[in-house]
């Protein structure tokens, strides 16, 4: 199933307007211009986004050192100021509790709440340069806390609300926040899940707790409830900073047990917002909904892409897996809906979203994991045949490196273009350009990380990478294939990381948990895409500690034990699809597990 833009959609798109300014008639020529004239492209993009500066930049980018380019030289600003440039009475956030009614908050109301929180942070003893953590669902308060901290010159370490105490503790140990914001409980599908309790178990610093129930009576001595923390002062002047000052610390799993701590600076949201502007065609007073969390990059992405483009953020407080969510999308008049393919797979299976009025939707977007064409075609039909912007990038990019547009033919589960302002090359195992191979980014691109808190940035992204036409390349780890029509398909990872339910995790993390079980001598975790495409399945190979053969019943019991410990120690959203016993794990001469060999073995036998 194809979607082809009509003349009205084409000529009213943000991309077309930019093409017209430079007399381009073909999108491909415009993309080439955006990467061969980076300074001009990014300067005009910053103007299109109306980024607000206290002191303007003297040069948009110094490209002498592509690993450490100097973006927005001499500029002084706070990116939060660019989030409040719509009319004061324009809707900033539309939100709804799982069984509640639709509520709206204006830009003025949101800004006043942000200022109250910023003043309250200073009142609590924090100062510019400190760090706070947020471990909350995506709510009005979470968005306001996030913006308030950045406005106050305070960095935010974001933690996904699904994480276990152990995973929370790891992230807090790396970032050392002075305060953590959380809720007493998570309310999901009629269930009440403890959140504050997990934060306490993680030995978190002083907590500010938002109560959504009446059940939490006792808290630690220094912890405060939200109403006792918030002071009623609604004026706060933004703390003006340098472009490289850190606003957020996000985490992404690499190929080792500890997640990479990736700082975002005041320039990173420009990449997020530009992708929203060009590729998702977000416009003033649009309504953008993307079920996500601040602990994943799409949480901050959603905030900046919507607000900088003067659109509204739509937040549903429950899980996006039943008709309540579909009715929220309908009633909020969502114009751009983002999904993880696993959610769509659930919708297809349950048929819970059908026969709703999603006519306000202009486009969908899909990210986080590989999608299935049939499921994406189903999604298109839910919105009366609207295009799906396939979107793939990374926390260390601040957005996407490959995507789709509303000015090109849209084919489900394929990417139509490299992202504007960015470029990559595919390399084979001999480091030669190919149409099917490992993806390497060609820096610089605004938004690309330049430091890591707990790794050597050069070693992770640049050490040992090939060159292309004399240009230094940056490692990313994805594998793509370029199709005959010039479009692309994602083919998984080349390293030991995997995407499960839209969450990136390393094989090493999973294996460490599995190896803790007494029947496991050693294990190897792989992600395998179904034959017809779609979200990857987690497959675990293991060598048994015992000499006796297990029965089928024992195999099922072992799989259940593994899934229990994975959910407890890593994430309740992870689940192994199969457990396979093997006599010996294949290893290289240096002892490294050959997971690619296991993938090939599984594919041949399935």
C-alpha positions, 0 to 999 in steps of 0.5 A: 500500500502506497501513500502519495502526497496530493498537491495541497499537502505538498505545497503546504508542507514545511519542506516545500516552503524551504525548497521554494526559497532555494528554487528546488523542484526535487526533494533529493536535490534539497537534501543534497544541498542541506548536507553540502551547505550545512552552515547555511542549512542550519542557520536557516533552520534555526531561523525557521524554528525561531530559536530565541537568543539572548546573544546571537551566534557569530557563526552557526558552526566551526567545522574544523574538528568534526568530533567537537564542532563549535555550534552557535559560536558566541551564542548565549541562550536558554532553549526553554525560552524557545518553547514559549513563543506561541500566544499566551492562550494557545493550548500547550498541553492536553492531558487525560487520566486513564478514566478521567476527562480531557483537560487543557492547559494554556501556554501561560498556565504552563509557563507559570507552573514552570516558573513556580517549580524553578523558584521552588528548586532554588528555594530547596537549595539547588543552584545553577549547575546542579542535577536533579532526577525525574522518575515519573510517567509522562504527565503535566507535572513531569513536563513542567519539572523538566522545563523548569530545571533547564530554565533554572540552569539545572541538568535533568537525569531522566529515568524511565518509570518502568525501571527496577530499583537496580536500574534506577540505582545505576543511573543515580550513581552515575549522575549524582542528583541532589533531588529526585521527583517521583510519584507515589504509585503508577496507575495502569489498567486498573492496577496500582504499581509502586514507584516511590517504593522503588526509588527508596529501594534504589537509595535515591537522594531526597525525593519530591513526591506527587501523590496520585492516591491516598495510600502513601502515608509514611515517607523518609524523613527528608522527603517532601510531598509536591504541595509542600515543595511548590512555592507560589511565585510565578516570575522567573528569569531564565538562566542564560547559558552557553550552547555546550552547557548540559540540559539533560542526561539520558541513558542508552545501552551499549555493549557493556553492562552499564548504560551510556550516560549521554548529555544533551546540551542546549543545541540538541533540541534544535535537532529534535525540533528540526526533525519535527518541523521538516520530517513530521511537518509539525505546525503551529497549533497542531496536536502531537501525541507520542506515548513515551517517557522522559527516560527515553529520548522520545520524551524530551524529543516530544517536548521540544518538537511540539513546543518549539514548533508552537504545537500542543503536547497530548498526554494520556496518563494510562497505557496506550493499549485499549480503547480509552487511548483511542478515544483520547486521540479522537477527542484531543484531535491529535494531528501527529501520532507516534507509536512503537510497532509493538503497540500497533501489533497489540491493536491489530490483535485486539481490534480495540482502536477500530471505528473511531474518528481519527480524521484529524490525524495528518500523519503517523510516526513509528520508531524504536524497533523494526515495523511490519508492513501489514501492521503499518498498513493497518495503522494507516487505515485507522487514520483514513489512509494517512502516511507513516513517517518511519523514523530511526535515530538515537539518544546520542543523535537527538533525533533521527538519521533516517526518516520519511517525509510528507513530500515523498511517496510513503511505503510502509516499513521503509525509510524514504530519505536520510534526515535533512542536514545529516548524511551517512554511508553503508559499509561492508565488512571490508569497509567498502561502500555497499547497499547493505551493511553497517551504517556510519554517520558522516559528522558533524550534524547538530545534535550529535553527542560530543561527550559521555559521562562514563565512557571515552566518547572517542573510543565509543564512536570514532576509534577504529572507524573507516574513512569515506572520501577522506571524511571521518566516520562515526560509528552507530551500530545499525544495519541497513539495506538500500532498496532499488528505489533508493529507499531503506529498510532497517536490518537490526544491529551489528553490535550486541545491542537490541531493541525490545518493545522500543527499548534499547538494551545490551545482550550483556545486561540480559545475560548477566541477569540470566547467568544468575540463575543456578541452572545456567552455566552461561548464556547468550541473548540475541534479537531475531526479527520475524520472517514477515518483519516487525518487532524483534523477539528475544531468544536466549541460548544457554549452557546448562549447569546440570548434567541431566537432560531436562524434560519439556516441562522443565524447559518451560519452567526454566523459561518462566524463571528467566522471564521472571528474573528479567522482569524483576532485575531489568524491565517488566516490558522485556520477555524472552520468546524462546529458551534454547539449550546448547552444548557450548556457546560459539566463541572467537579465538579471544573468547567473545561470544559469536552472537551473529553465529547464533542468529544464523543458527536460529534462522536456519532452524526456524 
